[in-house]
Amino acid sequence: MPKRALSGIAVMAAVALLTAACGTTTNNPATTAKIAKGNLKGVKFAFAMPTSQGQVYVAQQKTFTTQAQALGAKVTVYDNHGDADTMLRNADLMVAARPDVIVEYPSVANATDRVGQKFKTAGIPCIAINVPVKGCSFFNFDQVALAKLGAQAMAKKMAARGWDGTNTTVLIGQASQLGSSVNIAVTSFYDELSRIVPNMKHVSSSAITSTTTQITADQGYQGDLGLTADSGYTATLHSLQSMPQKRNLVVYTVSDDTTQGVLRAADTQGRTAKTLLSGYGGTLQGLNAVREGGVWATDQNGFFPQWGEFLLAMSVAIAQGVEPPALTSPPQVVLTKENVDTYYKPGTEELIKMPALPKASRYLLDTGILQKFGNVEGAE
């Protein structure tokens, strides 16, 4: 549970906490005190996105920048280009620029310790997105919880078509470069789906490793589908060669961009009539596809493009002396044809309102930042 610093030494506690977060002295104690009061005017953020090749990441970066600027902050954006070398170079560039806060979205998991050490040595407070970075506070989906909700929604879609373990093959698509903190969603989806769909052999998440390809004969496969439409297309075409064409097909990915490629691959193979897809991210293409109620049946949504306001609130909370939980998560919901227009204006990606924050994340409400945007239930 979050712990607050004593009010009488709020500024000292804020400085001490930010020191602990990155292991050394803070960049600017005066700025820390300013942030602690919720004043972001003139505060400098460095924002490292994983790649500009995915529209979901571009949308998230643009929203963060827009929302930060609306509060008077300045944002410099760095593109990690999907590889470790660029990620490390960008870490050096960000440290040299001396921002007040670094927001790091790693492009790969295997460089995070080195990046975290750079931030720690520099003493710059940092927040990691989606993939943990040692020494940084962590913001991400509650992957396991959202994946289970996704499996339950997909099971209903399958039941409506008369699909079960006797006639359906499930392909789960990991993105290996993002490591276990993301791909736990993939294996958790299969765990829950195989538990609740009739005639499917249940396989637990822990039994599916990063190198597993065939989970069970005919019923379950795992592929590395990546994070882009091109990788999704190529890898799905390859995976389909192992799957009986007479069986129905369910595919789960960790990115709407990937799902676009999977859809193209299924169409190329003439399999769309017997395919259900589950996306992840809430892009306009994904939202509109879900609205159609066809092949793209569900979409896991943690309101990914809107994460900016939560990251800004998290920066203020840390400066106020709040110790964040191990995981701070956004509001989460699985979108279907039946509920998509509850959250987005029909035919658009324009947000109406997000549901309430998970319990562990509600400390963000106390910063007053979310109320400035008024788009989260309970933060009007």
C-alpha positions as CSV (number, residue, x, y, z in Angstrom):
1,M,0.0,0.0,0.0
2,P,1.3,3.5,-0.7
3,K,2.9,5.3,2.3
4,R,2.9,9.1,2.7
5,A,5.7,11.1,4.0
6,L,5.1,13.2,7.2
7,S,3.6,16.5,6.2
8,G,6.1,18.6,8.3
9,I,9.0,17.4,6.3
10,A,7.3,17.0,2.9
11,V,10.0,18.5,0.8
12,M,12.8,16.7,2.5
13,A,10.9,13.4,2.2
14,A,10.2,14.0,-1.4
15,V,13.9,14.6,-2.1
16,A,14.8,11.5,-0.1
17,L,12.3,9.3,-1.9
18,L,13.4,10.4,-5.3
19,T,17.0,9.8,-4.2
20,A,16.1,6.3,-3.3
21,A,14.2,5.7,-6.5
22,C,17.4,6.2,-8.6
23,G,20.0,5.6,-6.0
24,T,21.8,8.9,-5.7
25,T,21.1,12.6,-5.3
26,T,18.3,14.1,-7.3
27,N,18.8,16.3,-10.3
28,N,17.2,19.5,-8.8
29,P,15.7,19.5,-5.3
30,A,14.0,22.8,-5.9
31,T,12.2,21.3,-9.0
32,T,11.3,18.2,-6.9
33,A,9.6,20.4,-4.3
34,K,7.8,22.2,-7.1
35,I,6.5,19.0,-8.6
36,A,5.5,17.9,-5.1
37,K,3.0,20.8,-5.1
38,G,1.6,19.6,-8.4
39,N,3.2,22.4,-10.4
40,L,4.6,21.0,-13.7
41,K,5.2,24.4,-15.3
42,G,8.7,24.3,-16.8
43,V,9.4,20.8,-15.6
44,K,11.5,18.9,-18.2
45,F,10.5,15.3,-19.1
46,A,12.5,12.9,-21.3
47,F,10.2,10.3,-22.9
48,A,11.8,7.3,-24.6
49,M,9.4,5.3,-26.8
50,P,10.1,1.7,-27.9
51,T,9.7,2.3,-31.6
52,S,8.0,4.8,-33.9
53,Q,7.0,2.0,-36.2
54,G,4.0,1.1,-34.1
55,Q,1.0,3.4,-34.2
56,V,0.0,2.5,-30.6
57,Y,3.4,3.8,-29.4
58,V,3.2,6.9,-31.4
59,A,-0.3,7.6,-30.1
60,Q,0.9,7.1,-26.5
61,Q,3.9,9.4,-27.0
62,K,1.8,12.1,-28.6
63,T,-0.8,12.0,-25.8
64,F,1.9,12.2,-23.1
65,T,3.5,15.2,-24.8
66,T,0.1,16.9,-25.3
67,Q,-1.0,16.4,-21.7
68,A,2.4,17.4,-20.3
69,Q,2.5,20.5,-22.3
70,A,-1.1,21.4,-21.3
71,L,0.2,21.5,-17.7
72,G,3.2,23.6,-18.7
73,A,5.8,20.9,-18.8
74,K,8.4,20.4,-21.6
75,V,8.9,17.0,-23.3
76,T,11.8,15.7,-25.4
77,V,11.1,12.5,-27.2
78,Y,13.6,9.7,-28.0
79,D,12.9,6.8,-30.3
80,N,14.5,3.5,-29.2
81,H,14.0,2.1,-32.7
82,G,13.2,-1.4,-31.3
83,D,16.8,-2.4,-30.4
84,A,19.1,-2.4,-27.5
85,D,21.9,-0.3,-28.9
86,T,19.7,2.7,-29.7
87,M,18.0,2.3,-26.3
88,L,21.4,2.5,-24.6
89,R,22.5,5.5,-26.7
90,N,19.3,7.3,-25.9
91,A,19.8,6.6,-22.2
92,D,23.1,8.4,-22.5
93,L,21.5,11.3,-24.4
94,M,18.7,11.7,-21.8
95,V,21.2,11.7,-18.9
96,A,23.3,14.3,-20.7
97,A,20.2,16.5,-21.2
98,R,19.5,16.5,-17.4
99,P,15.7,16.3,-17.5
100,D,13.8,16.4,-14.2
101,V,12.1,13.1,-14.9
102,I,12.8,10.3,-17.3
103,V,10.0,8.1,-18.7
104,E,11.5,5.0,-20.2
105,Y,9.6,2.5,-22.5
106,P,12.2,-0.2,-23.2
107,S,12.5,-1.5,-26.7
108,V,14.0,-4.8,-25.4
109,A,14.1,-6.3,-22.0
110,N,17.8,-7.4,-22.0
111,A,19.2,-3.9,-21.9
112,T,17.1,-2.6,-19.0
113,D,19.6,-3.3,-16.2
114,R,22.3,-1.2,-18.0
115,V,19.8,1.6,-18.7
116,G,18.7,1.6,-15.1
117,Q,22.2,1.9,-13.9
118,K,22.8,5.0,-16.1
119,F,19.7,6.7,-14.5
120,K,20.8,5.6,-11.0
121,T,24.3,7.0,-11.5
122,A,22.9,10.3,-12.8
123,G,20.4,10.5,-10.0
124,I,17.5,11.3,-12.3
125,P,14.0,10.0,-11.2
126,C,12.6,7.5,-13.6
127,I,9.4,5.7,-14.4
128,A,9.4,2.5,-16.6
129,I,6.6,1.6,-18.8
130,N,5.5,-2.0,-19.7
131,V,9.0,-3.5,-19.1
132,P,10.6,-3.1,-15.7
133,V,13.8,-1.0,-15.3
134,K,15.8,-1.6,-12.1
135,G,15.6,1.5,-9.9
136,C,12.6,3.0,-11.7
137,S,9.0,3.0,-10.5
138,F,6.8,0.8,-12.8
139,F,3.6,1.5,-14.7
140,N,2.0,-1.3,-16.8
141,F,-1.1,-3.3,-17.4
142,D,-2.0,-5.8,-14.8
143,Q,-1.2,-8.4,-17.5
144,V,-2.5,-11.5,-15.8
145,A,-5.8,-9.9,-14.8
146,L,-6.5,-8.4,-18.2
147,A,-5.5,-11.6,-20.0
148,K,-7.9,-13.6,-18.0
149,L,-10.7,-11.1,-18.7
150,G,-9.8,-11.4,-22.4
151,A,-10.0,-15.2,-22.3
152,Q,-13.4,-15.1,-20.7
153,A,-14.7,-12.7,-23.4
154,M,-13.2,-14.8,-26.1
155,A,-14.7,-18.0,-24.7
156,K,-18.2,-16.4,-25.0
157,K,-17.5,-15.6,-28.6
158,M,-16.4,-19.1,-29.3
159,A,-19.4,-20.6,-27.5
160,A,-21.7,-18.5,-29.7
161,R,-20.2,-20.2,-32.8
162,G,-20.1,-23.7,-31.3
163,W,-16.4,-23.7,-31.1
164,D,-14.5,-25.7,-28.5
165,G,-11.5,-27.9,-28.0
166,T,-12.7,-30.5,-30.5
167,N,-12.7,-28.1,-33.5
168,T,-10.5,-25.1,-32.6
169,T,-6.8,-24.3,-32.6
170,V,-5.5,-21.4,-30.5
171,L,-2.3,-19.5,-31.5
172,I,-0.9,-17.2,-28.8
173,G,1.6,-14.6,-30.1
174,Q,4.3,-13.4,-27.8
175,A,6.7,-10.5,-28.5
176,S,9.9,-12.1,-27.3
177,Q,12.0,-8.9,-27.2
178,L,9.8,-7.5,-24.4
179,G,10.4,-10.4,-22.0
180,S,8.3,-12.1,-19.4
181,S,6.7,-9.0,-18.0
182,V,4.7,-8.6,-21.2
183,N,4.5,-12.2,-22.4
184,I,2.9,-13.4,-19.1
185,A,-0.2,-12.0,-20.7
186,V,0.1,-14.5,-23.6
187,T,0.5,-17.5,-21.4
188,S,-2.1,-16.3,-18.9
189,F,-4.7,-16.0,-21.7
190,Y,-4.0,-19.6,-22.8
191,D,-4.2,-20.8,-19.2
192,E,-7.6,-19.3,-18.6
193,L,-9.0,-20.1,-22.0
194,S,-8.0,-23.8,-21.8
195,R,-9.5,-23.9,-18.3
196,I,-13.0,-22.7,-19.3
197,V,-13.5,-23.8,-22.9
198,P,-15.1,-27.3,-23.1
199,N,-12.9,-30.1,-24.4
200,M,-9.7,-28.1,-24.2
201,K,-6.8,-29.6,-22.3
202,H,-5.9,-27.2,-19.5
203,V,-2.3,-26.0,-19.6
204,S,-1.1,-23.6,-16.9
205,S,0.8,-20.5,-17.7
206,S,3.9,-21.7,-15.9
207,A,4.1,-24.8,-18.2
208,I,4.4,-22.6,-21.4
209,T,8.0,-21.3,-21.7
210,S,9.3,-18.7,-24.1
211,T,10.5,-21.4,-26.4
212,T,7.3,-23.5,-26.5
213,T,5.9,-23.8,-30.0
214,Q,3.3,-26.6,-29.8
215,I,1.4,-26.4,-26.5
216,T,-0.8,-29.4,-27.2
217,A,-1.4,-31.4,-30.3
218,D,-3.8,-29.5,-32.6
219,Q,-5.3,-27.3,-29.8
220,G,-2.5,-24.9,-28.9
221,Y,0.5,-23.2,-30.5
222,Q,2.8,-20.3,-29.6
223,G,4.6,-18.1,-32.0
224,D,6.8,-15.0,-31.8
225,L,4.6,-12.6,-33.7
226,G,6.4,-9.5,-32.7
227,L,5.0,-6.0,-32.4
228,T,4.4,-4.8,-35.9
229,A,2.0,-5.6,-38.8
230,D,4.8,-7.0,-40.9
231,S,6.1,-9.3,-38.1
232,G,2.6,-10.5,-37.4
233,Y,2.0,-11.3,-41.0
234,T,5.2,-13.2,-41.6
235,A,5.2,-15.1,-38.4
236,T,1.5,-16.1,-38.7
237,L,2.0,-17.4,-42.2
238,H,4.8,-19.6,-40.9
239,S,2.8,-20.8,-37.9
240,L,-0.3,-21.6,-40.0
241,Q,1.7,-24.2,-41.8
242,S,1.6,-26.4,-38.7
243,M,-2.1,-26.0,-38.1
244,P,-4.8,-28.1,-39.6
245,Q,-6.8,-25.9,-42.0
246,K,-10.1,-27.7,-41.2
247,R,-10.0,-26.4,-37.6
248,N,-11.3,-23.1,-36.4
249,L,-8.6,-20.6,-35.4
250,V,-8.3,-18.2,-32.4
251,V,-5.3,-15.8,-32.3
252,Y,-4.2,-13.6,-29.4
253,T,-1.5,-11.0,-29.7
254,V,0.0,-8.3,-27.5
255,S,-0.4,-5.4,-30.0
256,D,-3.1,-4.2,-32.4
257,D,-0.5,-3.6,-35.0
258,T,0.5,-7.3,-34.8
259,T,-3.2,-8.2,-35.1
260,Q,-3.4,-6.3,-38.3
261,G,-0.7,-8.5,-39.7
262,V,-2.4,-11.7,-38.4
263,L,-5.6,-10.6,-40.1
264,R,-3.8,-10.2,-43.4
265,A,-2.2,-13.6,-43.1
266,A,-5.5,-15.3,-42.3
267,D,-7.0,-13.6,-45.3
268,T,-4.1,-14.7,-47.5
269,Q,-4.7,-18.3,-46.5
270,G,-8.5,-18.1,-46.9
271,R,-9.1,-18.7,-43.2
272,T,-10.9,-15.5,-42.0
273,A,-14.4,-17.2,-42.1
274,K,-13.1,-19.6,-39.4
275,T,-11.0,-17.2,-37.4
276,L,-11.4,-15.0,-34.3
277,L,-8.8,-12.5,-33.3
278,S,-8.0,-10.8,-30.0
279,G,-6.0,-7.6,-30.2
280,Y,-4.4,-5.4,-27.6
281,G,-4.2,-1.7,-27.4
282,G,-7.3,0.1,-28.7
283,T,-6.1,1.6,-32.0
284,L,-8.7,3.1,-34.3
285,Q,-8.3,0.1,-36.6
286,G,-8.8,-2.2,-33.7
287,L,-11.8,-0.3,-32.4
288,N,-13.5,-0.2,-35.7
289,A,-12.8,-3.9,-36.4
290,V,-14.4,-4.8,-33.0
291,R,-17.4,-2.6,-33.8
292,E,-18.0,-4.7,-36.9
293,G,-18.3,-7.8,-34.7
294,G,-16.5,-10.0,-37.2
295,V,-13.1,-11.7,-37.2
296,W,-11.6,-9.2,-34.8
297,A,-13.8,-10.2,-31.9
298,T,-12.2,-8.7,-28.8
299,D,-9.5,-6.2,-27.8
300,Q,-7.7,-6.0,-24.5
301,N,-7.7,-2.3,-23.5
302,G,-5.8,-0.6,-20.8
303,F,-6.4,2.8,-22.5
304,F,-2.8,2.7,-23.7
305,P,-2.7,6.0,-25.6
306,Q,-4.0,7.8,-22.5
307,W,-1.2,6.7,-20.2
308,G,0.3,10.1,-20.2
309,E,-1.9,11.5,-17.4
310,F,-1.2,8.6,-15.2
311,L,2.6,8.9,-15.7
312,L,2.3,12.6,-14.9
313,A,0.3,11.9,-11.8
314,M,2.8,9.2,-10.8
315,S,5.6,11.8,-11.1
316,V,3.8,14.1,-8.7
317,A,2.9,11.4,-6.3
318,I,6.5,10.3,-6.0
319,A,7.6,13.9,-5.4
320,Q,4.9,14.1,-2.7
321,G,6.5,11.3,-0.8
322,V,4.3,8.4,-1.9
323,E,6.0,5.1,-2.3
324,P,4.2,3.5,-5.3
325,P,3.2,-0.1,-5.2
326,A,5.4,-2.6,-7.2
327,L,2.9,-2.1,-10.1
328,T,0.8,0.9,-10.9
329,S,-1.9,0.0,-13.5
330,P,-4.3,1.9,-15.6
331,P,-8.1,1.3,-15.9
332,Q,-8.6,-2.0,-17.9
333,V,-11.5,-3.5,-19.9
334,V,-11.9,-6.0,-22.7
335,L,-13.7,-4.4,-25.6
336,T,-16.3,-6.2,-27.7
337,K,-19.0,-5.1,-30.1
338,E,-21.4,-4.8,-27.2
339,N,-19.4,-2.4,-25.1
340,V,-16.9,-0.5,-27.3
341,D,-19.0,2.6,-27.7
342,T,-19.5,2.9,-24.0
343,Y,-15.9,4.0,-23.8
344,Y,-15.4,5.6,-27.2
345,K,-17.5,7.8,-29.4
346,P,-19.1,5.7,-32.2
347,G,-16.9,5.3,-35.2
348,T,-13.9,7.1,-33.6
349,E,-11.1,6.6,-31.2
350,E,-12.2,9.7,-29.2
351,L,-12.4,8.7,-25.6
352,I,-15.7,9.2,-23.7
353,K,-14.4,8.0,-20.3
354,M,-12.3,5.4,-18.7
355,P,-13.5,3.1,-15.9
356,A,-12.2,3.4,-12.4
357,L,-8.6,2.8,-11.5
358,P,-7.6,-0.5,-10.0
359,K,-7.5,-0.3,-6.2
360,A,-3.7,-0.3,-6.0
361,S,-3.5,2.7,-8.4
362,R,-6.0,5.0,-6.7
363,Y,-3.2,6.8,-4.9
364,L,-2.9,8.7,-8.2
365,L,-6.2,10.4,-7.5
366,D,-4.7,12.3,-4.5
367,T,-2.3,14.2,-6.8
368,G,-5.1,16.2,-8.4
369,I,-3.5,15.6,-11.9
370,L,-6.2,13.2,-13.2
371,Q,-9.0,15.7,-12.2
372,K,-7.5,18.2,-14.6
373,F,-8.4,15.9,-17.5
374,G,-11.7,14.5,-16.0
375,N,-11.8,11.4,-18.1
376,V,-11.5,8.7,-15.4
377,E,-14.4,7.5,-13.4
378,G,-13.9,8.8,-9.9
379,A,-11.6,11.7,-11.0
380,E,-14.2,14.1,-12.3
